[in-house]
Amino acid sequence: MISPVEYDNEQLVAAAFDRQSRHFDELYIPNTIIQYKRKRVMDYLLSRLNPGSNILELNAGTGDDAVFLAQCGHRVHATDISEGMQEKLKDKVAGLGLSFLVTTEICSFTALETLHNQGPYDCIFSNFAGLNCSDKLDRVLTSFDSLLKPGGLVVLVMLPRFCFWESLLLFRGKFKTATRRFFSSKGRRANIEGLSFRCWYYSPRVIDRTMRGKYINRELEGLCTIVPPSYMEHFPAKHPGLYSFLCSAENKLCRTWPWNYIGDYYITSFRKRQMPT
């Protein structure tokens, strides 16, 4: 059962992204670092998917990932708690003639048992820290089991509890921002479009503990560990040579310690165990 506190936070998240949906694409599509992040995530996902996979996408937003995956021949059931985001997604999909590959549903990832389309799916995918908007991550992860085929893939992009780039803000006197992830057990306030809600930061080990047993082949990559976070959006234009070098370095080192633990995000994936023969 969803607690009143959790319900209130989810409603605030939905309302904030409803407001942002009106200009979400205009805000983020021109950002060079966001495009780098998205390409990294899509390359990661495509290299692990079988052709024509059936994908459940959580926190699908305005649908850039769903559209891309559909154009690659996959079927996507794109879910989100924000009605505004879903409307933008549906318009985008219809405009590109992809409605036969992309379906939509308004549903919280904390209530996946209520999904109309229960799959089973070849992959469950969540990009750019949508799951960080809940303090019930263990419950969300546990609910994947009934939705995923044996051998199915889980790919999550999450905010960790330490970010190398944010820690450097200590030297600029921004102690609160530099340490906000360390002290997040009760959630930290985020603000979008004038609405405030809580988000939580999770180390990869927290996810590992929940997935242990039924899932195998855990992989981990850092994202924006050496490349700056996307809020430094002017960095690529101001320092194009350096930015290109940082991208190349991150692409080589993102799977190695400590770089796979200290990014602005991390990408982690698991395979559901096959049924015993």
N, C-alpha and C positions, 0 to 999 in steps of 0.2 A: 504494500500500500504506500502511496506517495504522501509524505508528510506535508503539513501546511507550509513549512519553511521552504522545502524543496519546490513545492508547487508555486509559491510566490516568486522564487528565483527564476523558475522556468518561464513564468508569465512575463517577467521583466526582460528576460533574454529575448523572448518572442517579440515583445513590443519594440525593443531597441532595434532588432534586425528588420522588423516591419518598416520602421522609419528609414533605416539605412538602405533598404532595398531600392528605394526610388533613385538613388544615385550611386549604388554600390559599384557597378561596373566602371562608371566614370572615375571613381576614386582609385580603384585598384588595378584596372587593366593597363594603364600607362606606366605603372611602377615596374622598372626593369628588374629589381630584386625579387618582386613577387613573381614575375614571369620566370626567373631563374628557379625559384622554389617550386613553382608548379611543374616546370619541365622535369626537374629532378624527381618529383613524386610520380609523375606520369611515366617516366622512363622506368622507374623502380617497379611500378605496378604492371606495366605491359610486359616486362621481362619475366614476370612470374605467372601471368595469366595464360590459360589455354585459349585457343581461338573460340570465339562465339560464347564467351562466358556469361553467366547470369549473375549480375552484381547487385547487391543491396548497398546503396550509398546513404550514409547518415549525414546530417547537416549539409545537405547538397547545395545550399545557397542559391545563387542565380543560375547555376547549371553549367558552368564552364567545363568542369570535369566530366559531368554526365554527357555533354555534347561531344567532347573529345573522345570518350570511350565508345560512344555509339558510332562515331565516324570511323573508329577502328574495328567495328563489327561486333561489339559487345552489346548485350541487353542490360539496361540499368533501371532499377526501381529506385528513384531519387526521392528521399524523404527529408523533411525539415519541419521544425516546429513553427516557423514563421510563414504566415499566409502570404505576406508581401513577397518574400523570396520565392515561394512556390509559384506565384502568379508570373513573376519575371521569368522563371525557369520554363514554365509552360509556354509562354509567348516565344521564347527563344527556340525551344524545341519545335514548335509548330512552324515557325518561320523558316526553319532549316529542313522541314520535311522529315523529321526524325521521330515522330510520334509513335511509329511502329516499333521503335527500339527503346524509347525512354518513356516510362510510366512514372507517375508522381503520387505522393500521398503525404498528407500532413500527419506527422506522428513524432512524438518525443522518443529519443533513444532510451529513455528510462521506462518506456512502456511498449517495447517491441512485441510483447505478447498480444497487443491489440491490432497489430498490422493486418490489413485485409489480405495482403499478399505475403504469405508465410514461406514462400520459396518451395523447396529448399534452394539455396544459393550456392554458387561456386566460389563467391567471394563476398566478404563484408568489408566495406571501405569507409573510412572517415578521415577527411583532410583538414589541415590547418586548425587543429585544436578545438573543434566543436565539443569533443568529449570533456574538455577541461572546464566546461560550464556546469558540471555536475560533481557533487561530492559522493555520488553513488556509483563510481566507476566499476567497482567489483560486481555490482548487480547488473550493470549494462553488459559487461564482458561475459558474465555467466549466461545471460539470455541469448548469446550468439549460438550456443550449442544446438538448440532445436531448429535454428534457421539455416544452418550450414551443412552442406553435404559432407560425408566422410572424405577426407583429403582436401577439403575446402580451405581457402586462404582468408586470413584476416590481415588487413593492412591499416595501420593507424598512424596518423601524424599528430604528435602531442607536444605540449610545452613541458619541459623538465623543470626541476627545482633549482637548477643552476644554469646560468647562461654566461659564457665567457665575456661577450661584448657588454652585457649589462653590468658585470662586475667592474669593468673599467670606469664606469660612471662614478665610482668612489673617488677617483682622482679629480673629478670635477665637482666634488662636494655634494653629489646627488645620492645621499646615503639611502633614502627611502626607496628610490627606484632601483638602486643597485642591489638592495637586499630583499626586495619584495617577495621573491620566490622562496627564500629561505624560511620565512615565517608565515606559511600559507595554509597551515593545517585547518584553520577555520575559514579559509577562503579569503581572497583579496578582492577589493573593489575594482571593477572595470567600468568604464563609462563610454557609451556609444550613443550619439545623438541626444545627449542630455539625460539619458536614463542610466542609472547605476545598478549593477548586478554583481554577483560574486562569481569568481572563477577559482579553480584549484590547480596546483602544479603537481605533477606525478613523475617520479623517477621511473626509469624502465624496470627496475626491480619490483615495483609495486604491481605492474602489469604481469611480469614474469610469474609472480607468486599465484595470481589468480588463474593464469593460463596453464600452469604446470599440471601435468597428468593427461589431460585430454588433447593437448596441443604439443607439437614438436617443431623442429627446424626453426627455432627463433633466430631472427636476424635483426640487426640494429645499425642504423646510419645516423650520423649527425647532420643537421640541416641548418645552414647559416651558423656554422662554427667559426670558419675562417672568413667567409663572405659576411659582410655586415648585415644586421637585421633590416627588414624592409622599411622600418620607420626612418632609416637613413637613406631615403629615396633619392637624394641628390648626389650621393657618393659616386655612382657609376659615371655620371656626366662630368663631375669635377675631376675625377681621377680615373679615366678610362683604362690606362695602361695598368695601374695598380689593381683595379677591379678585375680585369681579365686575368691577371696573375693569381689573385685570391680565388677566383672561380676554379682555375686549373688546379691550384693546391688543394682546395676542398674536395674536388672530385676525386683526387688521388687518395686523400687521407680520411675521408668521412667514415670509413668502416673500421678504422683503427682507434685504439684507446690512446689518449683521452678524447679525441675529436668526436667519437660517436656518442659521448655523454654530455658535452658542454655547449651544444648549439642552442640557438634560439628555439629550435624544434628538434625532434628526432623522429625518424621513420622506423617503425618496428613492425614485424610480420611474424605470423605463426601459421602452421598447417594443422588442421584437425586430423587426429589419428584415423587411419582407415579402420573399418570394422574388422574384427578378427575373422579369419577365413576358416 
